[in-house]
Amino acid sequence: MPEPIVEAVDVAKVYQLGKTEVHALRHVDLVVERGEFLSIACPSGSGKTTLLNLIGGVDVPSSGTVRVDGEDTSRLTERALTRLRLDHIGFIFQTFNLVAVLTVFQNVEFPLLLQGRTTSEERRRRVNALLEAVGLADHSRHRPSELSGGQRQRVAVARALVANPPLVLADEPTANLDSKTGGNIIDLMREMNRRDGTTFIFSTHDPKVMSHASAIVRLEDGRVVGRETAQGAEAR
């Protein structure tokens, strides 16, 4: 039986705010098989961004275990964790996290430069193809400050996908987009999922976006309270 691409076992995350402990996640168990197109559905403040950050190696759990591609993220050195993120994970942040001094083209190209495995011609081809796919081919020389929020979101999507990572994490990927553009982004993600077997884990409040998921994990108050298949039947 193939190893899951993501496995969270009894994961908790506690933040200390002054004298107050904030329990962002409580005893979370989650298994994500390779090739899933998984939606995390929850009210704001229920822990979905924290969960994505733990899976993405941006943070480590207070207790429990998070494994990505078989690697226990809390046991990796900072260098190994950086390499795991670079080679295995694309992350679409809700706050975009674009580099202000770089152009749109350079922001999308950046992960490929860090990997150091592609020629300039290959990088140009991949970046231009994705900018075309997200509708920003005419904005390649703009800087993030010259773009709308929705355009920045599309740059972030292109950057996350450009290196063809086996796992993509997307925190509200359509939140800043109109319905047509959001639909195009989901279609692009679904195409990668079908064609390349890319695993997607994305959070959303949008029922239309959820409807594209192969499974939906429901999170409330930092706990997983249910998991459904696309047809609504309980899967796990």
Secondary structure, 3 states (H helix, E strand, C coil): CCCCCEEEEEEEEEEEECCEEEEEEEEEEEEECCCCEEEEECCCCCCHHHHHHHHCCCCCCCEEEEEECCEEHHHCCHHHHHHHHHHHEEEECCCCCCCCCCCHHHHHHHHHHHHCCCCHHHHHHHHHHHHHHCCCHHHCCCCHHHCCHHHHHHHHHHHHHCCCCCEEEEECCCCCCCHHHHHHHHHHHHHHHHHHCCEEEEEECCHHHHCCCCEEEEEECCEEEEEEECCCCECC
